[in-house]
Amino acid sequence: MDIKTPKVERVLLRQFHHSREFVTGTLCLTDRHLIFTEPTGAKETWVLHHHINSLERLPLTTRGYPLVIDTKTFQQLHLIIPRESDCLDIMATIKMLAQPESFSQLYAFQYRPKGLEVMKQTSGWALYDSQGEYGRMGLPNPHWKHTSINLNYELCETYSAHLYVPAEAEKSTVLGSAKFRSRGRLPALSYYHAPKKSALCRCSQPLVGLRSRSLEDEQMIQAIIDANPNNNFIYLIDTRPKINAMANKAAGKGYESTGNYTNVVYQFYNIENIHVMRGSLQKMIEASCSPQQSVSGLLQGLESSGWLKHIHLILEASMFTVKAMQDEGVSVLVHCSDGWDRTAQTCALTSLLLDQYYRSLHGFMILIEKEWLAFGHKFSTRSGHLAGDARDTSPIFTQFLECVWQVMVQFPTAFQFNEHFLLTLHDHLHSCQFGTFLGNCEKERMDNRFSEETYSFWGYVWAHLDDFINPLYRPSDSDVVLRPNTDIPHLSFWRGLYCRHISRHHPSELVEEALTSLRQQNNCLEDHIKFLQQHISELKKNLAHFNDACTSVQAPPDPPNHVIPRPSENGPQNITSGDNTRSHESASPNSLQHSHSTEHGSHQSNDCSLTKPAAVGSLSLPAHPTSNPDSKTLQVQSNTANSSTSQEAARDSGIEQSYEQSPGPPAPSQDRTTLSPAPNMTIVGETRVHFNPTLQDGGSATLQDGGSVTLQDGGKTENKAKAPLTPHRSLVDDAAASNSSDSDEDLAVQRRRERSATALLSPLTYSSFKDHLEHIPEMNLPWQPMRGVHQCGCGTTFSFAIRKYHCSHCGVVVCGTCGGNHAPIPFHASSKPQRVCKACFKLMRRRMQDLQQLMSS
C-alpha cells in the first residue's frame, strides 16, 4: 500500500505517567507499524496497526492537532501533530491498515520468522486431534459415540467436523435436534468426566418461540440423561439473564420449557451479553488508566464498571458445573444464545477446573483448540480483525483469560504456564501475526487455507517454551479438582494486563521473574558442570591412550651411549643398548610433557599434542598432555634396518611422533629416523604432533599457534593460508562499547561481556595441555541482580509490558528485544539454544563465521 505521509517531524508524545509531560520526536508509518522515535534515537515506541482499537481527534491546541490512539492491548498514545493535513493523512492510513477488507491483507500472510530458531511453517497446525483428545477421555464407550454426520459441515457450519453424541441417539434424532437449535448448533459432548461418568455438553438456544417444540430435541436431551448410568436427571444451565431469555421468545427463540423437557433442572446465571461486556471494559479502563485518578475514585470506577462482577458470575457458573459433575455425578448441558460466547467461557473453565491435563501448557492449548476453535467462537468478529460493525466486538476471550488468571492467583503451583503466557496469548489474539485465531469457525479457516499460508501461534510457543513455564509448578498439586473462591472480595484487579503500559517504574523484583532467573541460572550451572565432567573424562581417556601408545612403541637397537627413555608405571628402568646400561626415571602419564618455547620457530622442545575430532560448527577443544618444563624431550635414534619396525609400532599405537636431537653430540643425519605418520595423522613442522579434527569431506585439519593451518586429504599434506586465530580484541571492544558508561554498573557489565568475549574466542589459541585445562573460563557468577535495574542497556525502561531477562552467557539483565536471540552456550554440555543478549550473540556469530571460514580455507 502507498502511504501518503510516511514520516512526520516534530511530533509531540504526551506522557502522563512520566516526569516529562511531552517528548518531541519523529512519527513514522510503515505498512505494519506506527513508530515514534525520540530525538536521541535511544527509545522507540512501536505499535502494530492491528492492535489499534480506536482513533480520536481532539480540538485544536496551541501546540498542534491532538490525536488519541487507544490499542487493544490497553496502551494509549496522545500525539500532537503540527499540521492538520498530516493528522488527517495519518488517521486515514491507520484506519485502512488496522482493519483491512480481507484476510489476505492481514499481517499473518506476510509474516516470516527470523533468527536462529526459525520455526517451520507447519509447526503447531497439527496440534489438535479431536479423536485423539476424546480418546484420552476414554471415548468412544458404550454410552458415547463418534459421529461423522457433520464431516462436510453440512449439518452445522460453525461446529467441528467431528462430534460426539449419545450412543443411543439415532441419526434422525441428531438431525431433528440440529434443526430445532439456533444456527444448527445441536447438543454435543464437550468434556467427559470419566471418574463419575458425567458429561458436559453444549449447544445453542432452542427455537421454541411462544409454542413450538421438537420431539427429536427432547429425545436428544433424554439420550444425554440416559448416557449417565449414575443419575436420571440433568442440569440445564442457561448463562443468560432470565429476562433476556424470555425476551428472545418474542423473536422465535428462547429457552426450554420444563413441561416438555422432563428430568431437567433449569438454572440461569445472569451473564450479560456482548454489548454490556464491551461497555464494562471501557469503563474499567477509563477508571484505572486515568492519570489523575485518586484511590477512592479508582475503587468507585471499578465498582461502577461492573467488570469484576462479570468475572465473578462466569466463575460462579463454572463452579456450579464442577460441583454438579464431581460431587453429584450429574451431567450438565450449557447454552446461551448462539452457544459461542458465554457457553465457551463456562465449558472451558469447567474443564480446566476438573482436569489437571488442561493446566499443563500443552493441555491448555488443546483446551483452546477444542472449546474455542473447534466449537466455533467468532474470533475475527469479536476481535475486530477486519472492517465491520464495531458493535459486534466484545472482550469475550479476554474475560476467559482473566478468569484463568484469577484461578492461577489462588493456586500458583497448579499451572505449568505463567502469566506471561496469558499476556502473550492475548496480544497475539489481536496482532493477526499468526493464523491460529483468524476466522470465526473451523470451516472458514479451512476455506481460507490458513494452515498452508500462515504460521501457527502454537509453533511460536514451542519455539519460546522457556519463556512461558511457571517456576512454581508442581504436578502433584495439580492432581486435584480446583475449587477457587469466586466471591468478589477474593478477586484481584489484573494490573499486569490492563496497566502494564502506564507503569512508571518496574517493581523492584517480581517473584515470577526472580524465580525464573534462578531456575535459568541453575540450569546453566548444571549444564556447565556436566560439560566439565565430560571434558575431564575425555582428558583421562586421552592420557590413558597416550600412555598405552608410548609403552607400546618398541625401541630399536641404538649405537653406544644413546639411551631412549621409555614410560613406565613401576619407577626407574634399566635400558641396555650394546655394552652400556643406564638407569633413569620413567615418565608417568602426567609427566610425559615437552618444553615449550614462547619464541616462534624455536626448536628447543617438542610437543606431543592430542586433539579430539570435531565437526564444523562444534570444534572440540585441544586435549594436550600437561606441560612440564623440567621433563626431557623424547629422543629416538635408530638404524635404518629397524625403521620399518618402528613405523609399524607407531601405526599400531595410533600416535604420530616427531623427534628432535638432544642437546649433545649431533648424530649423523642418516641415523635420525622419523616414524611414518598413521593414516589419519599429519606431521606439522618438526616439533608439533596432533590428532586431527575430522572435516565433513573426509579430510583433516590441524590448528597451530600463530594461525598456521595444515590440511590433509587422501594422504596429501598441504599448508594453507594463515588464519588469525588469536582473540579478536576488536570484537571484544565493540561488544563492550555498545553498553559502556562511566557508571560502576555499566563498567561491571562491560567487564562481564569482555570475559564472555574472551571465552568465546580463545579456545582456538591454546596448544599445551596445561593451557587446555586452564583456558576453560569460569562462568560469569553471580549474574547481574534484577533488583534495582530499571533500564536496559538500550535505554528501554522496564515495566509490566517490558519484562526483564538474563543473558545466559554474560548474565546481564536485558529487555525482550535485546535478549530476543537464542544460541548454544560455549562450554555447556547441551547444544540447546539459550537466550543471549545482542553483544554475546554477535560474538558467537562471528566466532562461527571465523571457524567456518577457517575450515573452508
N, C-alpha and C positions, 0 to 999 in steps of 0.2 A: 504494500500500500504506500502511496506517495503522501508523506507527512508534510503539510503546508508550512508549519512552523516547528522545525525540529529542535531549535535552540533559542532560549531567551536569556539575556544577561540581566543582571541587577534585579533579580527576583528576591523578595523577602520571604523568609520562612519564620513564622511565629512559633515560639517555643514556650508554652505556658508553664511547664514544669522545670525550666532551667533558669539559671541566673541571668542569662541574656534573653531579653524579650524577643528580639529579632536577630536573625543572622542573614547576611546578604550572600547570594551565590548565583549559580547558573542552573537553569532548569532545562533538561534535555528530554526529548521524547524519542523513543525507538519504537519498533513495531511490537515490542513485548513489555517494555518497562518505562516508567517515569522515574527520572534520576535527578536528584538535587545534589549539587556538588558545592561545598564551601570553597571560598577563595584559595585557601591553602592546599586544597586537594586532599587533606588528611581524613576528611569524613565525607561519606556519600550516603544518601538516603535513597534506597531503591524500593519502588512499589510496582508490583506486577499489575498490568492493566486489568486482568481478570479478577483481581482482588478488590478493585474499586467498586463500591456499592452505590454511592451517590455523589453528585456534584451540586454545589450551591454557590451561586454568585451573590455576594453581599453588596450593599450600597457603596458607592464610590467614597474613598477617603482621600486625605491629603497625600498619602504615600502612594496610592495607586488603586487598582481594582482587586478587591479581595476575592479569593476563590477557596472554598472549603471542600476538602476531599475526605469522605468517610470510606473506610475499607471494610470488607467482610471479616478481616482479622482484627477489627476493633482498633485500628490505627487512624488517627485524624491529623490531616495536614492543613494548616492555614497558610495559604500563599497570598502574597500581594504582588501583582504583575503590573509593571509600569504602564503598558499601553493596552487600551481596550481591545484593539484588533487582535493582539497576541492572546489575550484572555479568551476571546470568543473562539479563536482557532484551536486553542488547547482544549477547551470544553468539547468542541465538535469532534476533535480527533480522539479524545479519551472515550467519549460515548460510543463511537464506532468500533474502537478496538476492544473495549471492555465487554461488550455484548454483541458479537458478530451475528450474522444471519444464519449461518450453517455450521455444522460440526467441523467440516474440513478447514475452517478458518481458525479453529482453536489452537492453542499452544501445543497440545498433545501431538498434533500431526506434524509439527516442525521440531519438536524436542528430540535431541540426540545427546545421550550422556557422554561426559568427558571425564578424563582422569585415568588413573591406573586400573581401578576396579570397574572397567566398562562392563555393564551388565548386558546380558543377551536380551534381545527384543522379546523372546518367548518366555523369559523368566517371570513366573508369577501367574501367567494366564491359565495354567492347568492346575492351579492350587486346589480348587474345589471340585469334588466329585460327589454329586448328590447321593448316588447309590452307595458309595464308599462311606459317606458320613452317616447315612441312615443304617448302614450295615454295622457301624460302630455301636449304634444304639441297640442292636440285636434284631434288626428288621431285614427282610420280612419274617413274620412269625404267624402262628395260627390266627392271630387277631387282626393283623395289619398286612396289607399287600401293596406292591408297587403297581402303578398303572401308567400305561403309555398313551392314554386317551388324549392327552394334550401334547403329543410329541411334535406336531407341526403347528402348535399354538392356535389351533382352530377352535378349541373349546374356550380358552381364555388367553388373550394376547399378553396380558400383564403377569401371568403366572409362569413358573418354570415348566420346562418340557417334561420333567419327571416329578410325579406326585405320588403321595402315599395316602391311601384311603382305607376305611374298614374292610376287612376281608369279606364280610357278608354283603357289602354294598354292590348291587348289580350295576351294570353299565347304564341301564335306563334310569336308575336312581341317581347316579352321578350326573348324567346329562340333565335330568329334570331339576336337580338341585342347582346346577350352574345357571340354568335359565331363570331361576327364581331369585338369584343373588345379583346385587348391583355389579355391573361390568363383568358378569360371569365368574366372579371370584368365589367359588364354591368352598365349603368347609374341607380343609385338607390338614394333614398332620404336620405340625411344626416341630415338636420335640416329644420323644417317648421316654418316660421315666421308668426304666426297666425295674428298679428295686420295688416299686409299688404298682407297676403295670398301669400307671395312669398316663394319660395322653394330654398334650397341649395342642389344640387345633386353632386355626384362624380362618377367617372369611370376611366378607363384606356384609353390609346390612341387607335384610330381605326386602323384596319389593311387595310388601303387604298392602300398602296404601291404606284405605279405610276398611276393606272387607276381604281382600284377596288372601288366598292360602295356597300351598303346594304340598300335595301328598308326598311327592318324591323328596322334597326338602325335609319334611317331617320324618320320613323313613331314614334319611341320611343322618339326622340328629340321633335317632334311636339306634342306628347301627354304631355310632360312636359310643353311645352309652353301653351297648352290649359288648363292645370290644374290651371293656374293662371288667374282668370277672370278679373284682373285689367290691364293686358298688353298682347300684342300679339307678343312679341319677347323675346329672351333670350340672356344673356351674356354667352359666352363660353370662359372660361379662361384657357389658356394653360400656366402653370407655367414655362415651359422650355424656354430657349433662342430660338428664331425662327430658327436660323441656325442649332441648334441641332434637332429641329422637322423636318426640311427639310432633314437633313442627314438621319433620320430614315426612310424616304420614300424609300430609296435605299434598306433597309432591309425588306421591305414589310409592314412597319408600317406608322407612320407619323401623320398627323392632318387632321381635317375635311375640305372638300372643300366647300367654300361658294356657289359654283354653285349648289351643290347637297343639301346642308342644308339651306333651306330658313328661314327667320326671325331669323337669328343668327348673333350676333355682336361678332367678334372674338377679343381676347386680349392676347398678350404674356407678360410674366412678368420676363423673363431673370434670373430665379433662377437656379443656376448651379447644376450639377449632384453630386453624392455622392463622386466621386474621388476628385473633386475640393474642396468640403467641408472638406474632411479629410486633405488635404494638407494645407488648410487655417487655420484650427485649430492648426495644428502642428507649423506653422509659428508664430501664435499668442502666443502660449505657450512659444516658444523659445525666443520671444521678451520680454514677460512680466516676465519671470522667470529667466532671466539671472542675475547672482549675481553682475556683474559689469556693468550693463546697466545704461546709463545716461538718463535723462528725454527726451532729443531730440531723442536719439536712441530708447527709448521706443515708442514715438509717431510715429516715422518713421516706426518702426517694426509693430505697429498696423495697420498703413495705408497700408503698403505693403502686409500684410496678407489678407486684404480684408474681414476680419471677420464681422466687423460692417456693411459693405456694404451688405453682405448676409442677416444679420438680418434686415436691412432696407428694402430689397426687399420682404422678407417674410411678414413683417408688412404692406408694401405698397399694396401687393396683397390682404391681408385680409381686409384692409381699403376700397379698391375699392369694394370688395364684400359687405361690410357692407353698404356703401353708396347706392349701387345698390338696395339692398333688403329693406333698411329702407327708404331712401329718394325717390327713384323712384318706389319702389314696384315691381321690376323686378326679376324674378327667375334667378339663376346662376348655370351653370354646370362647375365643376372644374376637370381637369385631368392633369397628367404629362406623364410619360412613362408608368409605370405599376400601378400608382394610389395608391401607399402605402407609399411614402416618402413625396415629396413636396405637394401632394394633401392632405395628412393627416395634415400637418402643417397648410395649408391655411384654411381648413374646421374647424379644431379645434379652431383656433384663431378667425375666424369669428363668430362661435357660442359663444365663450367666450365674445366677444365684444357686441354681440346683446342681450344675455340672462343673466340676473343677477343671475339666478339659478346656472349657471356654475361657478360663482365666489364664491360660498359657498364651504366649504370643501367637503361636500357630493356631490354637483353638479360637482365639478372638478373631483372627482373620476369617476362619471358617464360619464363625457365627455371623459376621457381617455379610459374607457371601451368601449364606443361607437365608437369613431373615430379611435383609435389606435389598440385596441384588437379585437373588433368585425369585423371591416373592414380590418383587416389583415396587420398590419405593421410587418416587419420581424425583430422582436426584437432580437432573438438569432443570426441571421446573422449579423445585423448591430452592435451589441454589442460584437460580438466575444465570445459568451458563450462556444462554442465547437470548437474543432480543425477544421480549414478550411482555405480558402483563405483569407488572411488579406486584400486583395483589395476590398472585399465586405463589410468591416466595414466602418461605417461613423457616425458622431455625429448628426444624424437627430433629434432624440428625445431631445438631449442636446440643439439644436437650438430652438426647440419649448419651452423648459423650460426657456431659456434666453429671448425669445420674451414675455413670460408671465411675467417674472421679469421686463422687460423694461416697460411694461404697469403698473405693480404694483408700480414702482418708480414714475410714473406720476399721479397715482390715488391710494395713500396709504390707503385710507379709504374704497375702493370699494371691497376689497378682504377679505374673512373671514380667509384665511390661510396666513401664513407668509413665509419669505424667507427660514427659517429653514426647512419647509416642502418641498420646491422645492429641497433643497440640499439633504435632506434625500431620496427623491424620486429618484434623480439622482444617489446617491450612491448605493441604493438597486436595481436599474436597472442593475448594473454591478456585484453586490455581489453574485447573484444566491442564496441568502438566502431564498427567497420566490419563489413560483411557478407562481406568477402572470405574470411576464414578460418573462417567458421561452416559447420557441416555436415561430413560425412565423405566426400562424393563430389559429383561434378558433378550427378548426378540429384537428390540431396537438396537442393542449393542451388536448382535449378530448381523443384522441387516447392514449396519454401517462398517462392519469389519474392523472394529476397534482392536481386537486381539491380533490382527495382522499388520496394522499400520501404526499402532501406538504402543507405548511401554506401559507395563503394569506397575501400580504403586506397590504391590507386594514384592515385586522384584527389587525395587528400591529399598524396601525394608530389610530384605535379606542381605543386600549389599552393605547396609549400615547397621547390622544387627546389634553390635555392641553399644550403640547409642541409645537403644530402647529397652535394655534389660534393667529390671528393678534389682538393685543390690540387696534389698531386704527380703527377696522372695524365698520362701520356704515351702517346698511342695507338700510337706506334711501338714502345714497349717491350711493348705488349700483343699485338703481332702475332707471337707465338711460342707454342709449346706449353709450358705451365708444368710444371716438374718440381721440386716442393718436396722438401726433405729431411724425411722422415717419422719419423726417429729421435726418441725421446722427449727426449734432451738438447737437441734443436733446437726443441722445442715450448715455448710460454710459457703461464704462468697468465694468464687473461683477467681482469685486475683491473677493467677498465672495465665488465664485466658483473656479476661476482659480488661485488665490493667497492665499487661506486660509491656505495652509501648509507651506508657506515660511515667514509668518509674524513673525518678531522677538518678538514684544510685542503686546499684545492685546490693542486696543484703550481704552482710559480711561473709556469710558462708551458708549455703543451702545444704541441708542434711543429705539430700539425694546426690548432689554434685560431689560433696566431700566423700561419701561412701563409694561412689563410682570411681573417683580418682584413686582412693586407697586400693580398691579392687584392681584397677588398671596397673597401678604401681606394683602390687603384689604379684600379678601375673607376669609382668616384665621381669621381676626378680627371679621368680621360679624358672622362667624360660632361660634367663641368663645362666643360672646355676646349672640347669640341665645341659646347656651348651658347654660349660666348663667341665662338667663331668664327662661328657662325650669326648671333649678335647684331651683331657688327661688320659682317658682310656686309649685314644689313638696314639698319644705320645708313648705310652707304655708298650703298645704293640710295636711301634716303630723301633724303639730302643731294643726290645727283645729280638726283633727281626735283624737289626743291625748287629747285635751281639752274636746271634747264631751265624750270620753270614761271615763275620770276621773269623770266628773259630773254625768255620768250615773250609777256609782257604788254606791249603797245604803249601807251605813254603818250599821252594826248590833248593837244591844244594847251592851254597854260596862259597865264594872264594874265602880264604882265611881272613880273619879279623873283621868279617862282616856279619853282623848279627841282626836277625829280624825279630823285633818284639811281637809277641802274639798275645791276644787277650786270653785271660783265664779267670775262672772264678775261685781258684784254690791258692791264690797268693803267688809267690815267686816261682819262676820256672827256670830250668836249666836247658838251654838250647845249644846243641852241639853241631858244629859245622867243621868237618875235617878233623884237625887235631886240637881245635880250640873249643873251650866250653866257657859260657858266660851266664852268670845268674843276674836276673833283673826282675823288677816289679811288672807284673802284667796289668794291662788296662782293664778296669771294670767297665760295665756298660755306661756308667755315669762319668767315667774319666777318659773315655775314648774321644778326645777333643783335639782340635788343631788350633794352633796360634793363628790369630787373625790380625793382619796389618791394616791400619787405617789409611795408609797411602795406597793410591791406585797403582796397579801394576807391580806391586811388591810380590816377590816370590820367596819370602822368608817362611811361609807356612802353607799348609794345605787344609782345605775343608772337606769333610765328608758329610754332605748335607742330604737330608731326606725330605722330599716334598710329596705331599699327599695328592693323588689325582683329583681333578675337579673339572667341572664343565663350565662353559662360558656362562657368565652371569652369576655363578656361585663359586668362584675360585676359592679353594681351601687355602688355609694359611700354611706357610712352611713349617715343617717339623724337623728340627735340627738337633743333633747331639749337643749337649751343653758344652760351651767353650771353656777350656781351662788353659790359661797361658803357660802353666808350668809343665803341661804334658808334652811329650816328644812327638815329632811327626813320624808317621808310619812310613817306613822305608823298605823297599824291596829291590834287591838286585838278584838277577837270575841269569842263568846260562841260556843261550838261545835254544839249546836242545830241550830244555824243560819248560819253555814258554807256553807250549800248547797245553801242558798240564795245568798251568796257572790260569790260562784262558778258560778252560772247561770248568775249573773250580769257580771262577768269577761268574760264569753264566749260571752255574747251578745255584750259587748263592743269591743271585738276583741283584747284585750290587756292582756298580761301576766304581772303579778306583783309579785315582791318578797319583802319581808318585813324584817325589822331588828328592833330589840327593841331599843327604845330611851335610851340615857344615863341616866337613872333614876333607880328606883327600878325595878329589874327584875320581869317580870311576870311569872307565872307558865307556864311550857312547854306545858301543855295541853290546855292553853288558847291562845297560839300563833299559829294562823292558817294561812297557806299559801293557797291562792286560786289556784285551779287546773288550769293547762295550757289550753289554747284554742287548738283546734285540730291541728292547724298548727304552734304551738309555742313550744319553748324549753326554759326551765329554765337553765341558765348556772351558776353553783356555787350557791352562796347565795346572790350575790349583782348585777348580770348582768341580764338584760332582753332585748331581741332583737326580732324584726321581723326577720324571717329567709329567706335568699335568696333561691328561689326555684331551685332545681337541675333538670337536664334533666330526671332523673329516678323517679321523683316524691318525693324524699326526700328533706331535707332542711339542711342548714348549718349555723352556727353562728361563726363569727370571733371575737376573743378577743385580747386584748393587751397581749404581751408575746408569741403569737403564738398558743394559745390553740384553738383547733377546736372541736366543738361539732356537731355531725351529728344526724339527726333524720330521721327515716324511718319507716313508719307504726306505729307511736306512741311510738317506742322504742328509747330511748336516750342512746347514747354511746359516750364516749370520745375517740377520735382517737389520733394518734401520733402527737406530736408537729411539727409545721411547722414554720420555721423562717419567720416572716412577717415584720421584720424591714428592712429599706432600705439597699440594698446590696452595701455597700460602695466600695467593690472591683470592682463592675461593673462600678461605677462612676469613680474610679481611672483609670480603663482600658480605658474607653472612653476618659478621659482627656489626658492620656498618649499617645494616638495614634496621637495627634496633639500638644503635649506640646513643648514649646520652651521658650527661655529666653526673647524673644521679647515681647513687650507690646501687640502687636496684637495677638500673639499666646496665651498669658495669658488671654486675653479677650475672645478668642474662648474657652479656657479651662473652664473658669468660666461660660460661656454661656451654655456649654454642661453639666457642673455639675448641674446647676439649672434644666436643662431639665431632667437629670437623676433622680434627687430627685423628680421632679414632676411625673415621670413615676412610681417610686417605692414606693412612700409614701402613696397612698390612703388606703392601707390595714392596716395602723398602727394607725389610728385615731379612737377614741371611743366617745369622748364627742361632744356635739352639737356645742360648741364653736370652737373646733378644726376642726370640719366638715366644718364650714364656712371659717376658716382661711387656711386650707390646700390646697385649690384650688390655684395653683400658678398663678402669673401674667405671661402674655406672654413675651417672650424674645423680647422686643422692645427697641429701633429700631433694625431692622435687620442689619447685617453687610453690610456696603455700598459696592457696586460693584466697585465704583471708587477707583482706586489705588490698587486693588487686582490683582496682576499679576500671582500668583501661587496658585494652590490648596494645601490643606494640604498634599496630597500625593506626591507633588513635580512637578506635571504636570504644564507646563506653558500654560496659556490661549492664544488662538489665534482664528482666524475665524473658524478653524476646531474644536477647543476645546472650547466650549462656557461655560459661567458662569450660574450657577443655585443657587437658595437658598434652603436650607433645611427648610421645612415648620414647623419644630418643634423647632430647635435651632436658625435658622436664619443665619447660617454660609454659606458663599459662597463656593461652591464646583464645581468640574467638572462633566461631564455627567456620568463618571464611578463611582465616589464616591457618586453621587446623583442619581444613577440608580434604587434605591429601592423605593417602594411605600408601605405605610401602613396608616391605620387610625390614626389620631392625637388624643391623650388623651384630654379630656375636650373640645371637639368640638361636636357640635350637629350632624354633618354629619358623617357617617361611611365610606364615600368615601375615598379610599386610596390616599394619597398625597405624593409628592416627599420628601424623607428624606435622610439624609446622612447615611453613614455606621455605625457611632457610635450610632446615635439615633435608627436606625433600629435594631442594636444588642441589645440595651436595651429593646426595645419594644418586641422583640422576646423572650428575657429572662423573661420578666415580664409575657408574655403569657404562657410560659412553666411553670413558677412557679405557676401561677394561676391554670392551668390545673392539675398540679401535686397535688396542694392543694385540689382541688375539688375531685380528684380521690382517695385521701388517706383516 
